[in-house]
Amino acid sequence: MPAIVALVESAYRGESGQRGWTTETHLLDGQRTDTENVAGLIGRPGSLVLLAERDGVLLACCHIEQQGGYGYFGMFAVDPELQAAGLGRALLAEAERVARDAWRLAAMRMTVIEQRAELIAWYERRGYRLTGETRPFPYGDARFGIPRRDDLRFVWMSKPLREVTA
């Protein structure tokens, strides 16, 4: 679990995160996750943390979870030195495959901070669409980071994984 936390922190926070394009340092300070949160995700029924490793070194991770009739995708991180090389795209495709084929779910959903236009565009290029739904940012809960601005909120994105038949 410490390796997962270190990877997520390196992709989103601090100096290492600024080397990759997924950084949130312009929006948030503080932590992105911790070992307690990761342990909770791993131990929860209907929840998986997928890892991409090479020679025993963690390169990327994501979390997927069954939530009703869809999968929820989150905690997506790729080593900043390896971003833009296709690893994230491959891990996202594997997460979608698990949700579709193993869990038989019709769609994958996620939340993205609304101000992350480049990340939203990346997901849109992979078939995700904004749903029009939003969720407030959890201000005052340091487990999600310390906001640098007061207008943050999450937008929901969704992608069908298989055809819905009547």
Protein Blocks (a to p, Z undefined) as FASTA:
>chain_A
ZZmmmmmmmmmgcjklmmpmkbcklmpgcjfbdfklmmmmmmpghiacddddeehiafbd
cddddehjbccdehiacdfklgonlmmmmmmmmmmmmmmmmnopabdcddddfklmmlmm
mmmmnopacehiacdddehiaknopafbfkbccddddddfbdcdZZ
